[in-house]
Amino acid sequence: MKRLLSVLFFLLYFEIGVLLLLIPWTGIWTKNYFVNHPPWMATMVKNYFFRGAVSGIGLADMWLAAYELWHLWRRASN
């Protein structure tokens, strides 16, 4: 059961990481109704530093997924 849960965590972390890494640099990010509705939020979200921060969180999630996979592999070898 622990292995299944670890694999599910790996898939979840990796998928969220990839999405957070790529979505800020696509058209979906700028053509969003909820982002463009309040003007202050539109200027903040379209800022490249904010996009980079969100992409950094995505990289951290991918790093967490790699750690989870390494931890799973290490437990399986013992």
Beta strands, then each sheet from edge to edge (+ up, - down):
end
